[in-house]
């Protein structure tokens, strides 16, 4: 019994069909890499969000301090106006109390009346000085921490030859004196120091609390000297804050026709930011200092937002990775199935001594199988041919019918064809083949590819039947 091998690539060692090893995207290592990248992306997103939260918290604190400075400036101006109103109210009574013809009992009555008038005002006591700087009278209730500390008005140390006066000077911790010349009835003016209550200017300073934690506020005079301060329980107005205010305000030597400092200054140094406002012209500077909260404190205050965002992000990452993994696995299965299908088709064609032509309709490119090259004596399969190269191999008498059959498949009128045509071999001889074709139609209903299979004889057993029929024909005739 002899074994007949199919024609084509028969008997050559190593002719078994080998599947191409592909890099599958559903590979476990690749999926771990994708999950790692997704996790890193999620963490980076959390870091960006954390930075944004910290930045917005700092900006919010700065805006709060700016609003506090604006409101505090108005409050400080109101305190100065109330102090000046008190001075104008008591000036006539002070002038009357110094009249030479006024009896001592009347002087005491005027002084008692003036003490009553100071109740409920920012002024506790008024000290009147003579031309030589001596104390002429003390009116009102002198606080114990200010007794003996109030002297005549001092001059600005930063002033030029004009020797500008200082209106507000500290006399004790939390206690200040406001200096002003009071008019007398005879056209003269006397120098007076009004000792202010501890609550004076405090509403304006306490406005700094609107900036949140670690705020400080101070009232500075013309020389940049700290008059009053306020701060939260974590600290006070330090020398560093004074230097920062001086640097921001840009103070220089004063002259009578110049301003002490700018009306409004906004600045920042590292995590410390400052707001200053001028009060009563350039007489006082109201200064607020705020500090950005530590990053950890900001993040802790937003911990629930972070937990919610982290949970949602992780769920989104897991879902995205799962969808990607499933899609990649599906595509890999399709590729493997396509490879196996192509391999089975190649094996089938080789075993049946068939040649396969793969025709791409979009670009007209034609690819030939190795079985086709072996069957028609072409050696290695032709490369980079067009459909007209294939049609040129068809016998002239069969060419028109073949063109019509191909055109019907291109136009979608037919999806399959079976016909016999003659093909020119490399030797120049013609061989008749049975050509079967099938069209691959895309989702748009148009033909995308046409696969043609040629065999040198029918594969349905008709050749064997014909052979037996030819052999029995003489017998039949003899009978």
C-alpha positions in Angstrom: 0.0 0.0 0.0 1.5 3.3 -1.0 0.9 6.6 0.6 0.3 9.5 -1.8 1.3 12.9 -0.3 -0.5 16.0 -1.5 1.2 18.0 -4.2 2.6 21.4 -3.4 5.1 21.5 -0.4 5.0 17.7 -0.1 7.7 15.9 1.8 9.8 18.8 2.9 11.1 18.6 6.4 9.8 21.2 8.8 6.8 22.0 6.7 4.4 21.7 9.7 2.5 24.9 10.3 3.8 26.9 13.2 1.7 29.4 15.1 3.4 32.8 15.6 4.2 33.6 19.2 2.5 36.9 20.0 2.9 39.2 23.0 -0.5 39.0 24.6 -1.7 42.0 26.4 -3.5 39.9 29.0 -0.1 38.5 30.1 0.0 38.5 34.0 3.2 40.5 34.1 1.7 43.2 31.8 -1.5 43.3 33.8 0.5 43.8 37.0 2.3 46.6 35.3 -1.0 48.2 34.3 -2.4 47.9 37.8 0.8 49.4 39.2 0.7 52.3 36.8 -3.0 52.9 37.6 -2.2 52.9 41.3 0.6 55.3 40.8 -1.6 57.5 38.8 -4.2 57.5 41.5 -1.6 58.4 44.2 -0.3 61.2 42.0 -3.9 62.5 41.6 -4.3 62.4 45.4 -1.0 64.4 45.8 -2.2 67.0 43.3 -5.5 67.2 45.1 -3.6 67.6 48.5 -1.5 70.4 47.0 -4.6 72.1 45.7 -6.3 71.9 49.1 -3.2 73.4 50.9 -2.9 76.1 48.3 -6.6 77.0 48.5 -6.4 77.1 52.3 -3.5 79.5 52.2 -5.2 81.7 49.7 -8.4 81.7 51.8 -6.4 82.7 54.9 -4.8 85.6 53.0 -8.2 86.8 51.7 -9.6 86.6 55.2 -6.7 88.6 56.6 -7.2 91.2 53.8 -10.9 91.6 54.8 -10.0 91.8 58.4 -7.5 94.6 57.7 -10.1 96.5 55.8 -12.6 96.3 58.6 -9.9 96.9 61.3 -8.9 100.1 59.6 -12.4 101.4 59.8 -12.6 100.4 63.5 -9.3 102.1 64.3 -10.3 105.3 62.5 -13.5 105.2 64.6 -11.5 105.0 67.9 -9.3 107.9 66.8 -12.5 109.9 66.0 -14.0 109.1 69.4 -10.7 110.2 71.2 -10.7 113.5 69.3 -14.3 114.0 70.1 -13.5 113.6 73.8 -10.7 116.2 73.5 -13.0 118.7 71.8 -15.7 118.1 74.5 -13.4 118.6 77.5 -11.3 121.5 76.1 -13.7 124.3 77.3 -14.0 122.8 80.8 -10.2 122.5 81.1 -9.8 126.1 80.0 -12.4 127.2 82.5 -10.8 125.2 85.3 -7.6 127.2 84.8 -9.2 130.6 85.0 -7.5 132.6 87.7 -10.8 134.1 89.0 -12.5 130.8 89.4 -13.1 129.7 93.0 -11.4 126.5 94.2 -14.8 124.9 94.9 -15.9 125.6 91.3 -12.6 124.2 90.0 -13.2 121.0 91.9 -16.8 120.8 90.6 -15.6 121.2 87.0 -13.0 118.5 87.5 -15.5 116.1 88.9 -17.9 116.9 86.1 -15.1 116.2 83.6 -14.3 112.8 85.3 -17.9 111.8 84.8 -17.8 112.8 81.2 -14.8 110.5 80.6 -16.8 107.5 81.8 -17.8 105.4 78.8 -15.2 107.0 76.5 -11.9 105.5 75.3 -10.1 108.1 77.7 -9.5 107.3 81.4 -7.5 110.4 82.4 -6.1 113.6 80.9 -2.8 115.1 82.0 -2.2 118.8 81.2 1.4 120.1 80.8 2.7 123.5 81.0 5.1 125.3 78.6 8.1 124.0 80.5 6.8 120.4 80.5 5.6 120.4 84.1 2.3 118.7 85.0 -0.4 121.3 85.6 -3.4 119.0 86.3 -4.5 115.4 86.2 -8.2 114.9 85.4 -10.2 111.7 85.5 -9.1 108.4 87.0 -5.4 107.8 86.5 -4.7 104.0 86.2 -2.1 102.7 88.6 0.1 101.1 85.8 0.4 104.5 84.1 1.0 106.7 87.2 4.4 108.3 86.9 5.0 107.1 83.4 3.4 109.9 81.4 5.7 112.7 80.4 5.6 115.5 77.8 5.2 114.7 74.1 8.3 113.2 72.4 9.6 113.8 68.9 9.9 111.3 66.1 13.4 109.7 65.9 13.0 109.3 62.2 12.0 112.9 61.5 14.3 115.3 59.8 14.8 118.9 60.8 11.1 119.4 61.3 11.1 117.4 64.5 7.6 115.9 64.0 5.7 114.9 67.1 4.5 111.5 68.0 0.8 111.3 68.8 0.7 107.8 70.3 3.3 106.3 72.6 3.3 103.3 74.9 3.4 104.1 78.7 2.9 100.6 80.1 2.1 97.1 78.9 -1.2 97.4 77.1 -1.5 101.0 78.0 -0.9 104.0 75.7 -1.1 107.8 75.8 -2.6 109.9 73.0 -1.1 113.4 72.8 -2.9 116.5 71.5 -2.8 120.2 71.9 -6.0 121.6 73.5 -7.2 125.1 72.8 -7.6 127.5 75.7 -10.0 130.4 75.8 -7.3 133.1 75.5 -6.2 131.7 72.1 -3.3 129.7 73.6 -3.0 126.0 73.4 -1.8 123.6 76.0 -0.3 120.1 75.6 -2.3 117.3 77.0 -1.8 113.5 77.2 -4.9 111.4 77.2 -4.4 108.0 78.9 -6.5 105.5 77.0 -8.4 102.5 78.4 -7.0 99.0 77.8 -9.9 98.4 75.5 -8.9 101.2 73.1 -8.1 99.9 69.6 -8.7 96.3 70.7 -11.7 95.7 68.4 -9.5 96.8 65.4 -6.7 94.5 66.5 -8.9 91.5 67.3 -10.1 91.6 63.7 -6.9 89.6 62.9 -8.6 86.5 64.3 -10.5 86.3 61.1 -7.3 84.9 59.4 -7.5 81.7 61.5 -4.8 80.2 63.7 -1.5 81.8 64.5 -2.5 85.4 63.7 -0.9 88.5 65.2 -1.8 92.2 65.0 -0.1 95.4 66.1 -0.6 99.2 66.1 2.6 101.1 65.2 3.3 104.8 65.5 5.3 107.0 63.1 8.6 105.5 64.2 7.4 101.9 63.8 7.3 101.5 67.5 4.8 98.8 68.7 2.0 100.5 70.6 -0.5 97.8 71.1 -0.5 94.1 70.1 -3.0 91.2 70.0 -2.5 87.6 69.0 -4.0 84.1 69.5 -3.0 81.9 72.3 -0.1 80.3 70.3 2.1 83.4 70.2 2.5 87.1 70.1 3.8 89.9 67.8 7.5 89.2 67.6 10.6 91.2 66.6 10.6 89.3 63.3 7.0 90.5 62.6 8.1 94.1 63.3 11.0 93.8 60.9 8.7 92.2 58.3 6.3 95.2 58.7 9.2 97.7 58.4 10.4 95.9 55.3 7.0 95.9 53.7 6.2 99.5 54.6 9.6 100.8 53.4 9.8 103.5 56.1 12.4 106.2 55.6 13.3 109.5 57.3 10.1 111.7 57.7 9.5 115.2 56.6 6.5 117.3 57.1 5.5 117.1 53.5 5.9 113.4 53.2 3.9 110.4 54.2 5.3 108.0 56.8 4.4 104.9 54.8 2.1 103.6 52.1 -1.6 103.6 52.8 -2.0 99.9 52.1 0.6 97.1 51.8 0.1 93.4 51.1 3.1 91.0 51.2 4.3 87.6 52.0 7.5 86.0 53.2 7.6 82.2 53.0 4.5 81.0 54.8 4.0 84.3 56.6 1.8 87.0 55.0 1.2 90.6 56.1 -1.5 93.3 55.7 -1.0 96.9 56.8 -3.4 99.8 56.8 -2.7 103.5 57.5 -4.8 105.0 60.2 -5.6 108.8 60.5 -3.3 109.7 57.6 0.1 108.5 58.5 -0.1 108.8 62.3 -0.6 105.1 62.9 -0.1 101.9 61.0 -2.4 98.9 61.7 -0.5 95.7 60.9 -1.8 92.2 60.7 0.3 89.1 60.3 -1.0 85.7 59.4 0.6 82.3 58.8 -0.3 79.4 56.5 -1.4 76.4 58.4 0.9 73.4 58.4 0.2 71.0 55.6 -0.6 68.1 57.9 -3.1 70.2 59.8 -4.9 71.2 56.5 -5.0 67.6 55.4 -6.3 66.4 58.7 -9.1 69.0 58.5 -10.1 67.5 55.1 -9.6 63.9 56.1 -13.2 62.9 55.3 -12.9 64.4 51.8 -9.7 62.5 51.2 -11.2 59.2 52.4 -14.1 59.7 50.1 -11.9 60.7 47.2 -9.5 57.8 47.8 -12.4 55.3 48.0 -14.0 56.5 44.8 -10.6 56.7 43.0 -9.7 53.1 44.0 -13.1 51.8 42.8 -12.7 53.7 39.5 -9.1 52.3 39.1 -10.3 48.8 39.8 -13.2 49.1 37.4 -11.0 50.6 34.7 -8.4 48.0 35.0 -11.0 45.2 35.0 -12.6 46.6 31.8 -9.2 46.9 30.2 -8.2 43.4 31.2 -11.4 41.9 29.9 -11.2 43.8 26.6 -7.5 42.8 26.2 -8.4 39.1 27.0 -11.2 39.2 24.4 -8.9 40.7 21.8 -6.2 38.2 22.6 -8.7 35.4 22.2 -9.8 36.8 18.9 -6.2 36.9 17.7 -5.5 33.4 18.9 -8.7 32.2 17.3 -7.8 34.0 14.1 -4.3 32.4 14.1 -5.7 29.0 14.7 -8.3 29.5 12.0 -5.6 30.6 9.6 -3.4 27.7 10.6 -6.2 25.2 10.0 -7.0 26.8 6.7 -3.4 26.6 5.7 -3.1 23.0 6.7 -6.3 22.1 4.9 -5.2 23.9 1.7 -1.8 22.2 1.9 -3.4 18.7 2.4 -5.8 19.3 -0.5 -3.1 20.7 -2.7 -4.9 24.0 -2.9 -3.7 27.5 -3.3 -5.1 30.5 -1.4 -5.3 34.1 -2.5 -6.2 36.8 0.0 -7.4 39.9 -1.8 -7.7 43.2 0.2 -10.4 45.2 -1.6 -9.4 48.6 0.0 -5.9 48.7 -1.5 -6.1 46.0 -4.2 -3.2 44.1 -2.6 -3.0 40.3 -3.2 -1.3 37.8 -0.9 -0.6 34.2 -2.0 -0.1 31.1 0.2 2.9 28.9 0.0 0.7 26.1 -1.3 -0.4 28.3 -4.2 3.3 29.1 -5.1 4.2 25.4 -4.9 1.1 24.4 -6.9 1.8 26.8 -9.8 5.6 26.4 -9.8 6.3 29.9 -8.5 8.8 28.9 -5.9 8.6 31.4 -3.1 5.2 33.1 -2.9 5.0 36.4 -4.8 5.0 39.5 -2.7 3.4 43.0 -3.1 1.2 42.1 -6.1 -2.0 43.8 -7.1 -5.2 42.2 -8.3 -4.5 42.9 -11.9 -1.3 40.9 -11.6 -3.5 37.9 -10.6 -6.0 38.5 -13.4 -3.1 38.6 -15.9 -2.4 35.0 -15.1 -5.9 33.9 -16.2 -6.4 32.5 -19.7 -7.7 35.2 -22.1 -10.8 33.1 -22.9 -11.7 32.8 -19.2 -10.7 36.3 -18.2 -14.0 38.0 -19.0 -16.1 35.6 -17.0 -13.7 35.8 -14.1 -13.8 39.6 -14.1 -17.7 39.5 -14.1 -17.7 37.0 -11.2 -15.2 39.2 -9.2 -17.2 42.3 -9.9 -20.4 40.7 -8.6 -18.6 40.0 -5.4 -17.2 43.5 -5.1 -20.6 45.0 -5.6 -22.2 42.7 -3.1 -24.5 41.0 -5.5 -22.8 37.7 -4.8 -20.9 36.5 -1.7 -19.6 33.2 -3.1 -18.4 31.9 -6.5 -17.4 28.5 -7.9 -16.0 28.3 -11.5 -13.3 26.7 -13.5 -10.6 28.8 -15.1 -7.2 28.2 -16.7 -4.1 29.6 -15.0 -0.7 30.1 -16.6 2.1 28.3 -14.7 5.7 29.6 -14.5 6.6 27.2 -17.3 4.1 28.9 -19.6 1.7 26.0 -19.7 -1.9 26.3 -18.8 -3.6 24.4 -16.0 -7.3 24.2 -15.3 -8.3 24.8 -11.7 -11.5 25.0 -9.8 -11.7 28.4 -8.0 -13.9 28.9 -5.1 -14.3 32.3 -3.5 -16.0 34.0 -0.6 -16.4 37.6 0.3 -15.9 39.1 3.8 -18.4 41.9 4.3 -17.8 44.7 6.8 -20.3 46.3 9.2 -21.1 48.9 6.6 -22.3 46.2 4.2 -19.4 46.7 1.8 -17.0 43.9 0.7 -13.7 44.2 2.6 -11.8 41.1 1.5 -12.2 38.3 -0.9 -10.6 34.9 -0.3 -10.0 32.7 -3.4 -9.0 29.0 -3.2 -7.8 27.1 -6.3 -7.5 23.4 -6.6 -6.2 21.5 -9.6 -9.0 19.0 -9.4 -12.4 18.9 -7.6 -12.2 18.0 -3.9 -15.7 16.7 -3.8 -15.0 13.2 -5.2 -16.3 13.9 -8.6 -12.9 13.1 -10.2 -13.1 9.6 -8.6 -16.6 9.1 -9.8 -15.7 10.3 -13.3 -12.7 7.9 -13.3 -14.9 4.9 -12.3 -17.5 6.1 -14.9 -14.8 6.1 -17.6 -13.6 2.6 -16.6 -17.1 1.1 -16.6 -18.2 2.7 -19.9 -16.5 0.0 -22.2 -18.0 -2.8 -20.1 -21.4 -1.2 -20.4 -21.0 -0.9 -24.1 -19.9 -4.5 -24.4 -23.0 -5.7 -22.5 
